Structure formats: structure tokens, C-alpha cells
Amino acid sequence: MVSEEYSKAGVDLGKLRKYHETISNIISLTYKNTLIGAGHYSGVIRIGNLNVAIHTDGVGTKTLLALRAGIIKPVGIDCVAMNVNDLLCVGARPIALVDYLALEKPMDEIVNEVISGLVEGAIESNVEIVGGETAIMPDVIKGFDLSCTAIGIVEKLKTGSDIRPGDYILGLASNGIHANGYSLVRKLINEGKIRLDEYKEELLAPTKIYVKPVLEVMDMVKGIAHITGGAFTKLKRLTSYRLILNMPEPPEVFKLIEKAGVPHEEMYKVFNMGIGMILFVSEEFVNEVKSKLEKYVNVYELGRVYEGQGIVIRTYKNVILNL
């Protein structure tokens, strides 16, 4: 699977996967109390009587577009969301995080806006920000970079291991692009194919935080996937069964990006296409889960799990993709 336009923008997903595999193999030598190591959404370690999940992530090159557009606060929300949403995917209840903010130079307004976004995201997630680090590194950073590390408590691990044929696949609506694919978006803007001044609000909308709805149904779901980098290929982390998904019509921002020159198939390999999180649910609980989730977010019944292997997507244009 090669994402050609994304590669032209400087992001080689294939090379990145190879890095992940190499790193995973090396760091596994350190495992002693690890329940889930590298390769899933979050690591989980046993400490006494507790299963503690931990995850670290940033907002990537969205910071560069945020600076250019003068819209900074959403990236603080993004940073919280990218971490707490991934913690949910192993069954964890997020409880705390620390942040790392690196600056090219002193930037008072940027710091205030970033911290304001972090706090807003933390309140929405019901987590505490217990510390962090701020650095000024003019020879290393261009603009600013932001990342967080978050921890959560796991009462029952959710790895997807009990997903079976017949289970339902539910999609939770995204808030737009979220925090992946921005190297490609910036390339299209630089080429004059997308007007930043006209679409900056849509392009910089913050990542949706799914903590409240997912925790409410956690006991009734078998697997959870946060749709971020690599898009729907990440479902392979949860199960090797055959997945058939019928995707809804995406928000207009994705149509804008596709019209600017990204092939239809590649859109589903890079972007979330309007689905920010996917839940696997047995037939027994699917109606109750949908009812509880719909209080918070739009829910789509995307498809089912089948015998066999592979991921099949029917796009909103009725195109069949095999991932």
C-alpha cells in the first residue's frame, strides 16, 4: 500500500511502518511487567494490583499550519485528544498527562493559546495535567512542537482478541481532519490548490475527544480503534478477520482535499474520512451501545465482521477498496 501524494509531501508511510517494527523488536528486550507492548494503541504495564496504560503522541505538522493561519488553541486540544483517545483503545480510563512544548524562540501568545487548549481538552477528558516541560531550541525547532504523554487505568483489557464474525462495526463521527495528514494538506496549500484563508476554520478544527461516550459503553464493546495515521489500516491491530465497511458521505473538508488532487483511494489510506473512532460490538449489545453513544456523537453502522481476512471499504462514491 503506497500513498503516493503523501509520499510526495515527504511522508513515507511504508518506511515509517518499518521503523515501528524495528523499534518494537528492540525495545521488547526491556519487558518485565508489560501486558501490552509496542504495536497496539497504548502500552500497558502491571504495577502492583494496577494495570496502567501509557501513551505518547503529538500533533505533527499541524502546528505549522496553525501558525500560518493564526489559529493556535485547537492544537492544544488535539494533543490531549491524540493521547486520551488512544488510551481508550486498550480499555483504559485516562487519568493524567504531562505535556512537552518546544519553541523556536520566546512566543508568549503561542504559549498562552497552547496551554489554554490543553486545559480545555483535559477538562473534556476529565484528566489532570500534572506537569510538563517547555524548551526554547532555535537550532532544532521551526515554529513550535507539541506532544503529550498520558496515563490511564485499565480494569479490563480491550485488545480486540474476542472479536468474532457477526460482530457489528460502529463508526463515531470525526470533527474533520483531526491531527493527521497535514504534510499533504500543507503541500496542497503551498501549490495553490486549497485556499487557507477561505478554509482555515475547517482545516484546523480540533480532534474530537471520545472519552465520555466510549467510557459509557466500554463494558459492552470488544474492540476500539482510533482512526489516525494510516487511517483504516489500523483496524488490523485488532483483528485479522475480514471487515467490510460501508462508509458514509464525508464532511466537505475531505471533498475539498480530494478535489485538490488527492486520489480517491488514497484519501481512505491517509485521512479518517469522517469516522474518528470505530467500535466492535456483538449483536447482543449493538442497539444499547448505539443508543448511549448517540447522546454524544453521530454513530454510523458501518458493517460487520466476517470469516476470512482483509479489509474491504465501499466508499461514498460506491468504489470498492481492498486495504
N, C-alpha and C positions, 0 to 999 in steps of 0.2 A: 504494500500500500504506500504510494508515494503522493504526497501533497505538493504538486508542482508549484503553484503560486506561492504557497507558504515557504517552500524552499528558496524561491527567487527572492523572497523577503528576508532571507537569512536564517530561517529556522528549519533545520533538517530533523524531522520527527523520527526518522529511522535511526539516525546517529544518536539521538537522544535516548531512544529505547536501548540501544547497545550500551550506552553509558550506564543506564539504570541497571541493566543485567550485570555488568562488570562490578559496579559498586555493591550491588546486593550480595554477590558471591563473596566479596572480600570482607564486608562488614559482618557477615553471618558468623565469622570466626569468633566474634565477641559475645555471641548469645549465651546466656546462662539461665535467665528467668524470662526470656522472651516468649510470649504466646503467639504473637503475630509480628513477623519481621518485615523487612523491606519488600515492596511489591504489591502490598494492599494499599488502602487509602490512608491508614494510620498504623503506627506500631503500637503493640500492646505488651506491657510487661507486668509480671506478677510481683507485687511488693507487699509482703505480709499477707493479709487477708483481702487485699485490694487488687483489682485488675485496672491498671492505669494506662490510658491511651494517650499518645503524644504525636503531634504532627507539626510540621513547619512548612510555611509557604509564603509567597509574596504576591505582588500584583504585576510583575513583569514590566513590559514596556508601556503599559497603560499610563505610567507616571509621566512619560514624555508627552503623550497626547494631552494629559491633564494640564501640564504646564503650558503647553501651546494654546489650549482653549481657555485657560484661566479658571478651570473648574477642578478644585483640589479635594474637597471634602469627601466625595464619593470613594476615592481610593482608600481612605481610612476604613470605610465600611467594607470595601472589597477585601481588605486584608484580614479583617475579622472573619468575614464570610468564607473565604477560601480555606480557612483552618477549621472553623466550627462545623461547617458542612461536611468536611472530610472525616472529622471525628464521629459524626453521626453514622457514617458508613460502616463502622465496626461495632455499632451498638452503644457508643459512648454518650454520656451526658456531659457536655462541655462545662467546665467549671472555672478555668482561669487561663490567662495568656500573658505573654510579655511581647513587646514589640522591639524592632530594630529599625531605626531611621537613620539613613546615611545621606549627607548633604554635600553638594559640590562646594558650597560657601554658606555663610550665615544667611538664613532665609526666614525671617520672623513670621511673616504671614503664612508661609507654607507650613511651618511647624504648627502654628495655631489651627489651621484648617485640617491638617492630617490628624492631630490629636482629637479634634472635635469629631471627626469621622470615626476614629477608633472607639471613642466613648459611645457614640450613637449605636455602632454595631455591637458593642459589648452589652449595652443595656437591652437591645433587642434580643440578644442571645442569652441573657441572664448569666453572663460571665464577669469575672473581676479581672481588671488589668492590674497586675501586681508588680510591675516594674518594666524595665527595658533598657535600651541603650541608644544614645544619639551620638553620631560621629560626623565630623567635617573632614572630608578627604578629597581635596581638589584635584589630585592627580589620578584618582580612581573613579570617582562618580561624575556622571553628567546629569545635572539637574538634581534629582533625588531618587533614592531607592527605599522601598519599604517592605518589610517582612514581619511575620509574627510566628511565635511558637505557642501552641495551645495544648492544654491537657484536659482529659475528661475521665470520668469513672465509668467502668463497664460492669453492669450487673449480669448481662448475658451477651456473649459474643455473637455478632452477626457477621458471618463471613460469606454467606451465600451457599454454604455446603449442603443445606437441606432444600434448596430449590429443586423442583421436580416438574416434569411435563404436566401440563394442565394449569400450572400457576398463572396468575394474571400479571401483566406488566402495566403499572400505572406511571404516568408521567406528570410531574409537577411543573407548572409554567415557570419560565425564567423571566427575568426583568430586562432582557436584552442580551447583549454580548457577554456580560459579566466581566471576567478578567483574563480571557484567553483569546489569542488570535490578533493581538494588537500590532504585532510587527507587520502583518499582512494589511491590516486596516490603514496603518500609517503609510505604507507603500502606496496604496491606492489614493490616499490624500495627497501625498507628495507628487504623484503623477497627474493630479488634477481631475481624477475620476470621481472623487467624492468631495463635496464642499464642506469643510469643517465648520465654517461659520453658520451654515444652514442646518447642520445635523448634530452639533456638538452635544446637545442635551441627550439625544437618543444614543449617541456613541459612548457617552460617559456615564450612563445610568449605573448605579451601584449594583453589585451582585446581590441577588436575593438571599436572605438568610432563612433557612428552613428549620431552625431548631424547634420552635414552638409546635408546628404541625407534626413533624416527624416524631418528636418525643411523645406526643399524644397517642400515636399508633404503633410505637416501637414494639410492643409486645405481640403485635399481630402481623408483623412483616418478617419475611425470610431473608431478604437481601436489600441493600440500599446502595445506589450508585450516584455519585455526584458527577454531573456531566461537565467536564472542564477540558483541559488539553487532551487532544486525541479523540474528543467527543465520544461517540457511541462505541468505539472500540474498547472503552474501559469496562464495558459490561462483561468482557471476557475474564476480568478479575474475579467475578462472582460465580460464573458457571460456564461449563463447556457445552451445555445443552443448546439446541437450536432455538434461536429467538427470532420471532417475526414481529416487526413493529410497523404499524401504520401511522405515519407522522402527520400531525395536524398542520394547517397553514401557519407559517411562522410570522412573527411580528415584522412590520415593514422594514426595520433596520437591516434584517437579513436579506430581504429582496433588494434593498439598496446596494449592499455589498456584492451580491451576485450579479446584479446589472452592471456594476463597475468592472466586471471582468473575471470573477472567480467562477470556475466551472461548477455546475450544479452538484456533481458528485463530491467534489472537494469541500463544498460547504458543509456536508454531513460528516466530514473527516476532521474538520477544524473547529467548527462552531457548534453551539448547543441547539441551534435552530428552534428556539422557543421552549425547550424542555431542559430545565436546570437540574432536576433530580429524578431518578427512577426508583420505584419500589416494586419488589416482587412479593405478591400476596397470594395465599391459597384461595380457592373458590369459596371456602367456608367463611372467610372474613372480608372478602373484597367489598361488599356493599357497605359494611360498617366502617371500613377504613376510608372509603371514598366519602362517606357522609361526614366523618370527623375532619378530614382534610379540607373539604370544601368550605369550611368556616374561615380558612386562612388563605387559600390559594386555588387557582383553577386547576382541576385534575382531568387528565385525559386517559382513557382506557386505550393503551397503545397496542396491546396484543397479548399473546400467550407464549408459554414455553412448550417446546415440542421435543420429541425424540430426535436424535441426530445432532449435528454440530453446525456452527456458523451463525452469523447474524445477518438477517435479511431486513432491509428497510424499504418500505414503499413510501416515497416522498410525496409531498403535497402536489407535485406535478405528475403523480402516478408513475414515476420512474422507479424501477427495482434496482436496489444496490445490494451487493454482497460484500460485507466487511470482513 
